[in-house]
């Protein structure tokens, strides 16, 4: 695969020297670029290198051309959900460092993804891309916002793009909408935890992906009937190739070539090591290029993914509807738990009231049993019963006499 020109960077040791010369810590650089401190440490040790917009921002930061602020927002990629949400990141949360890629893996072939401008329908205006939930000038949420306002802002930032991304993962429109709604309902149920997370958008994205790719959907009756494919033949071919990939390969390809995450971040979200994520990505690309050779360039693959998802005109529900649905679901589960608890308490109480409260040893053979009424003989027979008995005794052993015809 060909690689696009990248911004030159100094050696890893020189990068560390330039950072220390500006009195910056690894945490400051990570906060400025929107990555984890483990990622910055991996850059300075030479295990991995930044790519795309992060590479440009890292080069400007080392040369002093970019001012470091405590909460500088990471530039949103051009596809399927931003890497960081609009909620302020919590500085005390740290993400575990993913394993570095091995030298034998072909991770160097993973080229960066530029953000193309898509306009599928000029008459309707530019279609929002899969990664653009808010306008570029949108500011992070203020801490003074109420929980409802903060949730609505996060939903407006992520939901439109996340529905399109989930459609690429499943190929089902209703399942994509349901997965996003369930993810946001769970986020609203755990809102304090999600609001304090360093990446609320990533939290919701991972939850929606896991629900959409759950194997239990195969047991649902409506899942047995396939949905209508896209209208364009090229879109049908690409979606068919994606759905033939294993779920983990499909998700890795979409996160890296679609969302625009770095390889360590993709590995962390898919719960895999960095070398494993790189191998999955390379195999997924190979499978796509085998069927569609024109998508060998990562930039073209990125553009086609955005076009396929944007052409479906998928719409997410309103945030108030999602919040109300989450509250209703929480009420139903609470009432079900209370009813189950009441039934369990009632069954336990009935068992305690009816169960014996002392030990009764078994009776020995031949022992007299007390408390059982004696067996009595039958009483005198009535007149009808006596007549019936006499009649039965008067009959022969073989029953009534047989009728024998006589000769006339």
PyMOL commands that set and color helices and strands:
alter all, ss='L'
color gray80, all
select helices_A, chain A and resi 12-21+26-33+37-44+53-62+107-109+147-170+173-189+191-195+200-212+215-219+221-224+233-244+247-259+263-269+274-291+293-295+298-310+319-354+383-394
alter helices_A, ss='H'
color red, helices_A
deselect
rebuild
show_as cartoon
